[in-house]
Amino acid sequence: MSTAAPLLPTTVVGSYPQPDWLVDRNILVKNNVVPRVRLKEIWRVPEDALEQAQDDATLIAIRDMERAGIDIITDGEMRRESYSNRFALALDGVDVDNPAIVSGRMGKPTPVPRVVGPIRRREPVEKRDMEFLHANTDRLAKITLPGPFTLSMQAVDEYYRDEEALAMAYAEAVAAEARDLKAAGADVIQLDEPWLQARPEQAKRYGVKAINRALEGVAGTTVVHLCFGYAAVVSEKPSGYSFLPQLADSAAVQISIEAAQPKLDLGILQDLSNKTIMLGVLDLGSKEVETAEMVAARIRAGLRHVPAERLVTAPDCGMKYLPRERAFGKLKALAEGAAIVRRELAG
């Protein structure tokens, strides 16, 4: 039975550092791009032992988050080469063996799958991941999925020939997966949608429509996460979002934003007064491990714009590219900083 979250609950965006015995981190860093197609060479464990090794790494991630004091945890995404390709490449209608080359969010040539037929989900993709997490923690459990808008931007469409139609097809697949994940024990389901702010014109036309379709019939807490990219891949970040107020019209209960590294003007949160805000208060671009007081100060800044009942505290983004020791230290500071502000509010 999951325990209830306190005021100002702490969580993670999704990923946690994968152990060096599981993945070759040099390949991740050398590529300096987030893989959209398979990157099998990243795994250091033979195929016949890989699932067991990923299970063991998942247990490490779960225990680290629990030891750090995080209230709402994930499986650390230990089984994923990237936040999106595990789900994206499991769908029908996608040619992953003959990828196209496109310019990624940061202008780098990136191999991506080609859509050559109707996008359909054959079977649950992350259901076992969720069941494993649920069976191995008594904390509230969250799992992440790539959002339909972002999925549509990470493929070359040779079938639908219509951007919105492609996004809505992905939304159908995401919705089916999200419902299965909820049934498997997910307390929170998060859609990762970094491309909303990278392609604001298309996002304004059909981004919210696709998200709402993907969350249709999904009960409980749902989140849409926006960010400017992993700190290890993107060092220069804008100080504002090109697409954010529009999410007030989305079906998501929470909106997750990166705020610490880009030093975001938190005044924009007033545009989302109907949502709970998952606020990034850990700068993952800094090698410094924040003190609890630094985290508390960032939480207090958020509370100037959002009441405590509508604020969830988190890192800016996923922690996949960080050294494990630094990631754990930052999460511990997050839990301790939130505890400081909770005591202040209790007065």
C-alpha positions in Angstrom: 0.0 0.0 0.0 1.5 3.4 -1.0 1.9 6.0 1.6 0.2 9.4 1.2 2.4 12.3 0.1 3.1 15.2 2.6 2.7 18.9 1.8 5.3 20.0 -0.8 6.0 16.4 -1.9 9.3 15.6 -3.4 9.7 13.6 -6.6 12.0 13.0 -9.6 11.4 13.8 -13.2 12.1 10.2 -14.3 15.6 9.0 -14.9 18.4 8.2 -12.4 22.0 7.5 -13.3 22.4 4.0 -14.7 25.3 2.0 -13.2 28.6 1.8 -15.1 28.4 -2.0 -15.0 25.1 -1.7 -16.9 25.7 0.9 -19.6 28.8 2.4 -21.2 28.4 6.0 -20.2 31.1 7.1 -22.6 28.9 6.2 -25.5 26.1 8.3 -24.1 28.3 11.3 -23.5 30.3 10.9 -26.8 27.1 10.9 -28.9 25.9 14.0 -27.1 22.5 13.3 -28.5 19.5 11.6 -27.0 19.0 8.4 -29.0 15.8 8.1 -31.0 16.6 4.7 -32.6 18.2 1.7 -30.9 21.6 2.1 -29.3 22.2 -1.5 -28.4 26.0 -0.9 -28.0 25.3 1.1 -24.8 24.5 -2.1 -22.8 27.5 -3.8 -21.2 25.5 -6.9 -20.2 24.8 -9.7 -22.7 21.2 -9.9 -24.1 20.4 -13.2 -22.2 21.2 -11.5 -18.8 20.1 -8.0 -19.6 16.6 -8.0 -18.1 17.9 -9.4 -14.8 20.7 -6.8 -14.8 18.2 -4.0 -15.4 16.0 -5.3 -12.6 19.0 -5.2 -10.2 19.8 -1.6 -11.4 16.2 -0.7 -10.9 16.3 -1.9 -7.2 19.4 0.3 -6.7 17.6 3.3 -8.1 14.5 2.7 -6.0 16.6 2.3 -2.8 18.6 5.4 -3.5 15.4 7.5 -3.9 14.0 6.0 -0.7 17.2 6.6 1.2 17.4 10.2 -0.1 13.9 10.7 1.3 12.0 11.2 -1.9 8.2 10.9 -1.6 7.1 10.0 -5.1 9.6 7.8 -6.9 10.1 6.2 -10.3 12.0 3.1 -11.5 14.9 5.4 -12.6 14.3 4.4 -16.2 17.1 1.8 -15.9 15.7 -0.2 -18.9 15.8 2.7 -21.3 18.4 3.9 -23.8 16.6 7.2 -23.7 13.4 8.6 -22.2 11.5 8.1 -25.4 12.9 5.3 -27.6 11.8 2.3 -25.5 8.2 3.1 -26.1 8.5 4.7 -29.6 10.3 1.8 -31.1 7.9 -0.8 -29.8 5.0 0.4 -31.9 3.7 -0.9 -35.2 4.0 1.4 -38.2 7.6 2.4 -37.4 10.7 1.4 -39.5 13.6 1.4 -37.0 16.1 -0.5 -39.2 16.2 2.1 -41.9 16.2 5.4 -40.0 16.0 8.9 -41.5 18.5 11.6 -40.5 17.0 14.9 -39.3 18.2 17.9 -37.4 17.5 17.5 -33.7 16.4 20.1 -31.2 20.0 21.4 -30.9 20.6 21.3 -34.7 22.7 18.1 -34.6 22.1 15.3 -37.2 20.0 12.7 -35.5 18.9 9.3 -36.8 15.1 8.9 -36.2 12.5 6.2 -37.1 10.4 6.5 -40.2 6.6 6.2 -39.9 5.7 3.9 -42.8 2.2 2.6 -41.6 -0.5 3.1 -39.1 0.9 3.8 -35.6 -0.5 1.1 -33.3 0.5 -0.4 -29.9 0.8 -4.1 -30.2 1.0 -4.8 -26.5 1.9 -3.0 -23.2 5.5 -1.7 -23.3 6.2 -0.5 -19.8 3.7 -2.6 -17.8 6.3 -4.9 -16.4 8.4 -1.9 -15.4 5.5 -0.5 -13.5 4.6 -3.8 -11.8 8.2 -4.3 -10.7 8.4 -0.8 -9.2 5.0 -1.2 -7.5 6.1 -4.6 -6.0 9.4 -3.1 -4.6 8.4 0.1 -2.8 5.7 1.3 -0.4 6.2 4.9 -1.7 4.0 6.6 -4.2 5.1 5.4 -7.6 5.3 7.4 -10.8 6.1 6.2 -14.4 6.9 8.3 -17.4 5.9 8.0 -21.1 7.0 10.1 -24.0 4.1 12.5 -24.9 2.4 12.2 -28.3 3.6 15.6 -29.6 7.2 14.9 -28.8 6.9 11.4 -30.4 5.6 12.9 -33.6 8.5 15.3 -33.7 11.1 12.5 -33.2 10.1 10.6 -36.4 9.9 11.2 -40.1 6.3 10.8 -41.3 6.0 8.9 -44.6 2.5 7.6 -44.0 0.1 10.2 -42.6 1.6 13.2 -44.4 -0.1 15.3 -41.8 1.6 16.5 -38.6 -1.6 16.6 -36.5 -2.8 13.3 -37.7 0.5 11.7 -36.8 0.4 13.3 -33.3 -3.1 12.1 -32.7 -2.2 8.5 -33.8 0.6 8.6 -31.2 -1.8 9.9 -28.7 -4.0 6.8 -29.2 -1.1 4.5 -28.5 0.0 6.6 -25.4 -3.5 6.6 -24.0 -3.8 2.8 -24.2 -0.4 2.4 -22.5 -1.2 4.9 -19.8 -4.4 3.1 -18.9 -2.5 -0.2 -18.6 0.1 1.5 -16.4 -2.6 2.9 -14.1 -4.0 -0.6 -13.8 -0.5 -1.9 -13.0 -0.3 0.3 -9.9 0.9 3.7 -11.1 0.0 6.5 -8.7 1.3 9.2 -11.1 1.7 9.0 -14.9 3.9 11.7 -16.5 4.1 12.6 -20.2 7.4 14.0 -21.2 6.8 16.7 -23.8 10.1 18.7 -24.2 9.3 19.4 -27.9 6.3 21.6 -27.0 8.6 24.5 -26.4 11.0 23.6 -29.2 8.2 23.7 -31.8 5.8 26.3 -30.3 3.9 27.0 -33.5 2.8 23.4 -34.1 2.3 23.0 -30.3 -0.2 25.9 -30.3 -2.2 24.3 -33.1 -2.6 20.8 -31.7 -0.2 20.1 -28.8 -2.9 20.4 -26.1 -5.4 18.4 -28.2 -2.9 15.5 -28.5 -2.1 15.6 -24.8 -5.8 15.5 -23.9 -6.4 12.5 -26.2 -3.4 10.7 -24.6 -4.8 11.3 -21.1 -8.4 10.4 -22.0 -9.7 7.8 -19.5 -6.6 7.9 -17.4 -7.6 8.4 -13.7 -5.6 9.8 -10.9 -2.6 12.2 -11.0 -1.2 13.0 -14.5 1.7 15.3 -15.3 3.0 17.0 -18.4 6.8 17.7 -18.2 8.5 20.4 -20.2 12.2 21.1 -20.2 14.9 22.6 -22.4 16.9 19.3 -22.6 19.4 17.4 -20.4 22.0 19.7 -18.9 24.7 17.4 -20.2 23.5 18.0 -23.8 22.2 21.6 -23.6 24.3 24.1 -21.6 22.7 27.4 -22.8 19.1 27.6 -21.8 16.5 30.3 -22.4 15.0 32.1 -19.4 11.4 31.6 -20.4 9.1 29.1 -22.1 7.8 29.7 -25.6 4.8 27.4 -24.8 3.4 27.1 -21.3 0.2 29.1 -20.6 -1.6 27.0 -23.1 -1.3 24.0 -20.8 -3.9 25.5 -18.5 -6.4 24.0 -21.0 -4.8 20.5 -20.8 -6.3 17.5 -19.0 -3.1 17.1 -16.9 -3.4 17.7 -13.2 0.2 18.8 -12.9 2.7 20.8 -15.1 6.4 20.1 -14.5 8.8 22.8 -15.4 12.6 23.4 -15.4 13.3 26.5 -13.3 16.6 26.2 -11.4 19.3 26.1 -14.2 17.6 28.6 -16.5 16.7 30.9 -13.6 13.1 31.0 -14.8 10.9 34.0 -14.0 8.4 32.3 -11.8 5.8 35.0 -12.5 4.7 32.9 -15.4 3.2 30.3 -13.0 0.3 32.6 -12.5 -0.9 31.6 -16.0 -1.3 28.1 -14.7 -3.4 28.9 -11.6 -5.7 25.9 -12.2 -2.8 23.4 -12.1 -0.4 21.9 -9.5 3.1 22.9 -10.4 6.0 20.4 -10.3 8.9 22.9 -9.9 12.5 22.2 -10.8 14.6 23.3 -7.8 17.8 21.3 -8.5 20.2 22.7 -11.1 21.5 19.6 -12.9 23.9 21.7 -14.9 25.9 22.5 -11.8 28.5 20.1 -10.4 27.8 21.6 -7.0 25.5 19.6 -4.8 23.0 22.1 -3.4 22.6 22.6 0.3 19.2 22.0 1.9 19.0 25.8 2.5 19.6 26.6 -1.2 16.8 24.2 -2.1 14.6 25.7 0.6 15.2 29.2 -0.9 14.1 28.0 -4.4 11.0 26.5 -2.9 10.2 29.7 -1.1 10.5 31.6 -4.4 8.0 29.2 -5.9 5.6 29.8 -3.0 5.5 33.5 -3.8 3.5 32.5 -6.9 1.9 29.1 -6.0 0.2 28.0 -2.8 1.9 25.1 -1.0 -1.1 22.8 -1.7 -0.3 23.2 -5.4 3.5 22.8 -5.3 5.5 19.6 -5.9 9.3 19.9 -5.7 11.7 18.1 -8.1 14.9 18.3 -10.1 14.8 20.4 -13.3 15.0 17.3 -15.5 16.0 13.7 -15.6 19.3 12.7 -13.8 20.4 10.1 -16.3 23.7 11.9 -17.3 24.8 12.7 -13.7 27.3 10.7 -11.7 25.3 8.7 -9.2 27.0 10.2 -6.1 26.1 13.7 -7.3 22.5 12.7 -8.1 22.0 11.1 -4.7 23.4 14.2 -2.9 21.1 16.5 -4.9 18.0 14.3 -4.1 19.0 14.3 -0.4 19.2 18.1 -0.4 15.8 18.2 -2.1 14.2 16.2 0.6 15.9 18.1 3.4 15.1 21.5 1.8 11.4 20.6 1.4 11.4 19.5 5.1 12.8 22.9 6.2 10.0 24.7 4.3 7.3 22.3 5.6 8.4 23.1 9.2 8.2 26.8 8.5 4.7 26.5 7.1 3.7 24.4 10.1 4.9 27.4 12.2 
